[in-house]
Amino acid sequence: MPRKNPQSTLQARAFYSITALARIGNVNTYTLRRLLRANGVTLLRAQRVLFVPVTEIQAKIPPLWESICLVAELRGDPMRDEVC
């Protein structure tokens, strides 16, 4: 049985790092950051790391949020029902 990569699961959080979201979506961080900024998503900075509040993704880019939820569902992530 294949082991799950803990970095690839969607865990319930108030915000996600751009790196984590890019890994989940299988895109590079630069592309994701451009997409978020182009859609007016507020990014939070903690030193060198950029974070994205979940509420921003849900409100400003619903198709991206639906994609994140679909990925979680396809992976059989148990947190999907709580997050999506």
C-alpha positions as CSV (number, residue, x, y, z in Angstrom):
1,M,0.0,0.0,0.0
2,P,1.5,3.4,-1.0
3,R,2.3,5.8,1.8
4,K,0.6,9.2,1.8
5,N,2.8,12.2,1.6
6,P,1.8,14.4,4.5
7,Q,2.8,17.5,2.4
8,S,0.2,16.6,-0.3
9,T,-2.9,16.4,1.9
10,L,-5.3,19.3,2.5
11,Q,-5.5,20.0,6.2
12,A,-8.0,22.3,7.8
13,R,-6.2,25.6,8.4
14,A,-7.1,29.3,8.5
15,F,-4.5,30.0,5.9
16,Y,-2.0,28.2,3.6
17,S,1.5,29.1,2.4
18,I,1.7,29.7,-1.3
19,T,4.3,26.9,-1.4
20,A,1.8,24.4,0.1
21,L,-1.0,25.5,-2.2
22,A,1.3,25.3,-5.3
23,R,2.3,21.8,-4.2
24,I,-1.3,20.7,-3.8
25,G,-2.2,22.2,-7.2
26,N,0.9,20.9,-8.9
27,V,1.9,24.4,-10.2
28,N,4.9,26.5,-9.5
29,T,4.8,29.2,-6.8
30,Y,5.5,32.1,-9.1
31,T,2.5,31.2,-11.3
32,L,0.2,30.8,-8.3
33,R,1.4,34.1,-6.8
34,R,0.6,35.9,-10.0
35,L,-2.8,34.3,-10.2
36,L,-3.6,35.3,-6.6
37,R,-2.5,38.9,-7.0
38,A,-4.2,39.3,-10.4
39,N,-7.5,38.4,-8.6
40,G,-7.0,40.8,-5.7
41,V,-6.3,38.1,-3.1
42,T,-4.7,39.5,0.1
43,L,-1.4,37.8,0.8
44,L,0.0,37.8,4.4
45,R,3.8,37.9,4.8
46,A,5.6,36.4,7.7
47,Q,9.3,37.2,7.1
48,R,10.0,35.4,3.8
49,V,6.9,33.3,3.6
50,L,3.6,34.4,1.9
51,F,0.3,33.0,3.3
52,V,-3.1,33.0,1.8
53,P,-6.3,33.2,4.0
54,V,-8.8,30.5,3.0
55,T,-11.6,33.1,3.0
56,E,-9.8,35.1,0.4
57,I,-9.6,32.1,-2.0
58,Q,-13.2,31.1,-1.4
59,A,-14.5,34.7,-1.9
60,K,-12.3,35.9,-4.8
61,I,-11.4,32.8,-6.8
62,P,-14.2,30.2,-6.3
63,P,-12.9,28.1,-9.2
64,L,-9.6,27.7,-7.5
65,W,-11.3,26.7,-4.2
66,E,-13.4,24.2,-6.0
67,S,-10.3,22.7,-7.6
68,I,-8.6,22.4,-4.2
69,C,-11.7,20.6,-2.9
70,L,-11.8,18.3,-5.9
71,V,-8.1,17.4,-5.4
72,A,-8.8,16.6,-1.7
73,E,-11.8,14.5,-2.7
74,L,-9.8,12.5,-5.3
75,R,-7.1,11.9,-2.8
76,G,-9.6,10.6,-0.3
77,D,-8.5,13.3,2.2
78,P,-10.6,12.8,5.4
79,M,-10.5,16.5,6.1
80,R,-12.2,17.4,2.8
81,D,-15.7,17.4,4.4
82,E,-14.6,19.7,7.1
83,V,-12.8,22.1,4.8
84,C,-14.8,22.2,1.6
